[in-house]
Amino acid sequence: MTITLPLEPQKAAKLIAVAESKGMTADELVSQAVDKIIAEAPEAAAHNEPTLSLRSLLARYGIAPSAEEIDRNRADMFRNFPRSDF
């Protein structure tokens, strides 16, 4: 990928001078700076996963029980409620 970085002439000259003093090109110096920035960035910023809908989050639990199944389970759970042996 190519990124154009608008620099004032003084900054561009200083960047080239710093790069030459380190024995590299300005492109290599900027590439090192970008690599450092990317290395320090949090991992979450590197890959933004799409947000899932509520339906897709609950899909792993399978098909929801029908109203009749819910009524049967509720009747079974509360069959002995309230208990008189307390």
ROFISE-294077 format. One line per field, with one value per residue: residue number from 1; residue in three letters; y negated, z, x of N, C-alpha, C, O in turn. Coordinates in Angstrom, 2 decimals, m for minus. Example, Ala and Ser with C-alpha at 12.3 -4.5 7.8 and 13.67 -1.06 7.14 Angstrom:
% residues 2
num <- [1,2]
residu <- [ALA,SER]
n.north <- [5.69,2.25]
n.up <- [7.80,7.08]
n.east <- [13.19,12.85]
ca.north <- [4.50,1.06]
ca.up <- [7.80,7.14]
ca.east <- [12.30,13.67]
c.north <- [3.30,m0.03]
c.up <- [7.80,7.87]
c.east <- [13.20,12.90]
o.north <- [3.32,m1.14]
o.up <- [8.46,8.04]
o.east <- [14.24,13.41]
This chain:
% residues 86
num <- [1,2,3,4,5,6,7,8,9,10,11,12,13,14,15,16,17,18,19,20,21,22,23,24,25,26,27,28,29,30,31,32,33,34,35,36,37,38,39,40,41,42,43,44,45,46,47,48,49,50,51,52,53,54,55,56,57,58,59,60,61,62,63,64,65,66,67,68,69,70,71,72,73,74,75,76,77,78,79,80,81,82,83,84,85,86]
residu <- [MET,THR,ILE,THR,LEU,PRO,LEU,GLU,PRO,GLN,LYS,ALA,ALA,LYS,LEU,ILE,ALA,VAL,ALA,GLU,SER,LYS,GLY,MET,THR,ALA,ASP,GLU,LEU,VAL,SER,GLN,ALA,VAL,ASP,LYS,ILE,ILE,ALA,GLU,ALA,PRO,GLU,ALA,ALA,ALA,HIS,ASN,GLU,PRO,THR,LEU,SER,LEU,ARG,SER,LEU,LEU,ALA,ARG,TYR,GLY,ILE,ALA,PRO,SER,ALA,GLU,GLU,ILE,ASP,ARG,ASN,ARG,ALA,ASP,MET,PHE,ARG,ASN,PHE,PRO,ARG,SER,ASP,PHE]
n.north <- [1.16,m2.24,m5.23,m8.64,m11.21,m14.36,m16.69,m19.52,m21.41,m21.79,m19.81,m17.53,m17.67,m17.41,m14.83,m13.29,m13.83,m12.69,m10.02,m9.47,m9.80,m7.54,m5.66,m4.80,m4.89,m7.47,m6.31,m3.78,m4.54,m5.75,m3.53,m1.87,m3.40,m3.27,m0.50,m0.26,m1.73,m0.16,2.21,1.45,0.95,1.80,5.16,5.49,3.42,4.22,6.19,5.79,7.32,8.14,7.00,9.18,10.14,10.41,12.68,14.31,14.69,16.26,18.51,20.75,22.21,23.67,24.65,22.84,23.70,24.69,22.99,24.79,26.70,25.14,24.55,27.17,27.80,25.79,26.47,28.96,28.24,26.71,28.45,29.50,27.23,24.76,26.44,28.37,29.54,28.14]
n.up <- [0.00,m0.66,0.96,1.08,2.56,3.57,4.02,5.45,3.84,5.54,7.49,5.90,4.94,7.34,8.09,6.04,6.56,9.11,8.49,6.69,8.44,9.95,8.14,6.27,4.04,3.71,3.42,4.60,7.24,7.98,7.65,9.70,11.89,11.61,11.92,14.61,15.82,15.11,16.43,19.08,19.27,20.58,20.48,19.93,18.27,15.93,14.65,14.05,14.93,13.52,14.98,16.51,15.99,18.30,17.79,16.41,18.44,20.25,18.78,19.09,21.12,20.13,19.01,20.35,23.14,22.71,23.41,24.64,25.68,27.54,29.28,30.23,31.53,33.49,34.97,35.92,37.50,39.53,40.75,43.40,44.93,46.98,49.48,52.24,54.23,55.61]
n.east <- [0.85,0.45,1.06,0.55,2.28,1.88,4.34,5.94,8.50,10.75,10.43,10.51,13.13,14.53,13.71,14.85,17.54,17.87,17.35,19.47,21.59,21.32,21.90,20.00,17.12,14.60,12.11,12.49,12.99,10.56,8.92,9.89,9.06,6.29,5.94,6.63,4.57,2.35,3.01,2.72,0.04,m3.19,m4.47,m7.17,m7.85,m6.74,m8.28,m11.44,m14.25,m17.40,m20.46,m22.71,m26.11,m28.87,m30.35,m28.50,m26.64,m28.06,m28.55,m26.95,m28.06,m30.11,m33.42,m36.14,m38.25,m41.68,m44.82,m46.54,m44.76,m43.42,m45.52,m46.12,m43.67,m43.64,m45.92,m45.08,m42.87,m44.05,m45.77,m45.88,m46.11,m47.49,m45.65,m46.78,m45.34,m43.40]
ca.north <- [0.00,m3.50,m6.31,m9.91,m11.98,m15.73,m17.27,m20.82,m21.20,m21.69,m18.49,m16.53,m17.73,m16.86,m13.39,m12.73,m13.94,m11.68,m8.71,m9.32,m9.63,m6.16,m4.80,m4.23,m5.86,m8.05,m5.31,m2.76,m5.15,m5.89,m2.17,m1.43,m4.14,m2.69,0.83,m0.46,m2.16,1.00,3.17,0.94,0.82,2.94,6.19,5.34,2.49,4.87,6.92,5.48,8.34,7.55,7.22,10.18,9.83,11.23,13.97,15.14,15.04,17.31,19.63,21.94,22.95,24.46,24.18,22.49,24.57,24.15,22.52,25.97,27.27,24.25,24.76,28.47,27.69,24.95,27.27,29.99,27.61,26.20,29.45,29.63,25.91,24.73,27.68,28.18,30.27,27.30]
ca.up <- [0.00,m0.70,1.72,0.84,3.79,3.25,4.98,5.12,3.33,6.63,8.11,4.94,4.93,8.62,8.02,5.15,7.26,10.18,7.83,6.17,9.57,10.40,7.04,5.61,3.29,4.46,3.40,5.59,8.56,8.22,7.78,11.06,12.82,11.48,12.55,16.07,16.19,14.96,17.48,20.35,19.22,21.19,19.52,19.56,17.15,14.73,13.97,14.57,14.52,13.42,16.09,16.19,16.43,19.42,17.24,16.13,19.71,20.90,17.86,19.54,22.08,19.40,18.85,21.62,23.44,22.34,24.54,25.33,26.46,28.68,30.23,30.88,32.46,34.62,35.80,36.57,38.52,40.65,41.12,44.86,45.53,48.16,50.23,53.59,55.20,56.19]
ca.east <- [0.00,1.18,0.44,1.20,2.36,2.25,5.27,6.52,9.87,11.71,10.27,10.98,14.60,15.00,13.47,15.88,18.82,17.89,17.44,20.83,22.52,21.17,22.29,18.81,16.33,13.48,11.04,12.80,12.83,9.12,8.39,10.22,8.20,4.95,5.99,6.61,3.21,1.47,3.36,2.23,m1.42,m3.89,m4.90,m8.58,m7.95,m6.24,m9.34,m12.76,m15.21,m18.73,m21.36,m23.72,m27.46,m29.33,m30.78,m27.33,m26.01,m28.84,m28.74,m26.21,m28.88,m31.09,m34.80,m36.79,m39.39,m42.99,m45.62,m47.07,m43.67,m43.19,m46.63,m45.92,m42.55,m44.05,m46.83,m44.28,m42.03,m44.85,m46.75,m45.96,m45.94,m46.65,m45.63,m47.29,m44.52,m42.35]
c.north <- [m1.23,m4.55,m7.57,m10.73,m13.40,m16.31,m18.64,m20.57,m21.05,m20.32,m17.40,m16.50,m17.12,m15.34,m12.71,m12.75,m12.89,m10.29,m8.47,m9.13,m8.22,m5.16,m4.12,m5.32,m6.39,m7.06,m4.24,m3.29,m5.28,m4.51,m1.61,m2.10,m3.57,m1.30,0.72,m0.85,m0.97,2.02,2.74,0.83,2.02,3.89,6.01,4.40,3.14,5.59,6.66,6.51,7.71,7.90,8.21,9.75,10.76,12.62,14.88,15.53,16.21,18.55,20.89,22.77,23.77,23.83,23.93,23.44,23.89,23.70,23.70,26.61,26.43,24.45,26.10,28.43,26.87,25.73,28.34,29.39,27.19,27.17,29.53,28.29,25.35,26.04,27.40,28.87,29.42,26.86]
c.up <- [0.00,0.05,1.43,2.12,3.45,4.37,4.50,4.68,4.45,7.29,7.19,4.92,6.21,8.63,7.17,5.84,8.35,9.58,7.33,7.30,10.14,9.30,6.35,4.82,4.17,4.51,4.46,7.01,8.92,8.41,9.17,12.09,12.80,12.12,14.06,16.55,16.14,16.07,18.84,20.40,19.88,20.13,19.07,18.38,15.84,13.95,14.67,14.03,14.46,14.63,15.67,16.70,17.58,18.94,16.98,17.41,20.38,20.03,18.34,20.54,21.42,19.37,20.23,21.88,23.05,23.60,25.33,26.19,27.69,29.73,30.95,31.90,33.69,35.54,36.57,37.71,39.75,41.10,42.63,45.57,45.88,48.95,51.66,54.64,55.79,57.56]
c.east <- [0.90,0.39,1.25,1.13,2.78,3.13,5.72,7.96,10.91,11.64,10.78,12.51,15.16,14.83,14.54,17.23,18.95,18.05,18.86,21.84,22.46,21.51,21.12,18.11,15.20,12.32,11.26,12.60,11.35,8.48,8.69,9.32,6.78,4.90,5.93,5.21,2.25,1.73,2.80,0.71,m2.07,m4.41,m6.34,m8.73,m7.52,m7.33,m10.67,m13.74,m16.60,m19.57,m22.45,m25.08,m27.83,m29.73,m29.57,m26.60,m26.73,m29.00,m28.03,m27.01,m29.98,m32.46,m35.41,m37.95,m40.71,m43.73,m46.17,m46.00,m43.37,m44.28,m46.48,m44.78,m42.91,m44.97,m46.08,m43.45,m42.84,m45.93,m46.94,m45.78,m47.28,m46.76,m46.09,m46.43,m43.39,m42.70]
o.north <- [m1.23,m4.73,m7.58,m10.91,m13.63,m16.40,m18.89,m19.60,m20.26,m19.72,m16.45,m15.43,m16.40,m14.63,m11.66,m11.79,m12.27,m9.47,m7.38,m8.39,m7.74,m3.95,m2.98,m6.50,m5.82,m6.97,m3.84,m2.58,m4.95,m4.35,m0.95,m1.47,m3.42,m0.97,1.52,m0.35,m0.81,2.64,3.59,0.62,3.14,3.47,6.34,4.56,2.67,5.61,7.22,6.56,6.83,8.97,8.08,9.07,11.78,13.61,16.07,16.59,17.05,19.55,22.00,23.93,24.49,22.64,24.72,23.93,22.66,24.00,23.64,27.03,26.96,24.52,26.17,28.95,27.23,25.65,28.61,30.00,27.31,26.78,29.61,28.26,25.47,26.65,26.34,28.81,29.98,26.14]
o.up <- [0.60,m0.18,1.54,2.70,3.09,5.52,3.30,5.11,4.32,7.61,7.64,4.89,6.18,9.14,7.55,5.73,8.50,10.10,7.52,7.15,10.74,9.51,5.89,4.91,5.22,5.52,5.14,7.88,10.03,9.25,9.76,13.04,13.84,12.79,14.72,17.57,17.04,16.58,19.65,21.48,19.77,19.02,17.94,17.58,14.76,12.72,15.72,12.84,15.26,15.23,14.59,17.72,17.81,19.62,17.28,17.46,21.01,20.50,18.01,20.78,22.11,19.67,21.15,20.94,23.06,24.72,26.56,27.32,28.77,30.92,32.17,33.00,34.81,36.76,37.73,38.78,40.87,41.76,43.10,46.71,45.06,49.04,52.22,55.82,56.42,58.20]
o.east <- [1.97,m0.81,2.47,0.06,3.93,2.71,5.86,8.58,11.85,12.67,11.41,13.11,16.16,15.70,15.06,18.00,20.00,18.81,19.40,22.82,23.42,21.41,21.24,18.45,14.89,11.62,10.32,12.10,10.94,7.60,7.83,8.87,6.14,3.93,5.26,4.74,1.43,0.80,2.45,0.14,m1.56,m4.76,m6.68,m9.65,m7.89,m7.31,m10.97,m14.02,m16.92,m19.42,m23.02,m25.19,m27.18,m29.48,m29.62,m25.98,m26.10,m29.53,m28.46,m26.67,m30.70,m32.64,m35.22,m38.57,m40.82,m43.31,m46.26,m46.27,m43.09,m43.99,m46.70,m44.92,m42.53,m44.84,m46.38,m43.34,m42.36,m46.90,m48.08,m45.32,m48.18,m47.83,m45.81,m46.74,m42.49,m41.92]
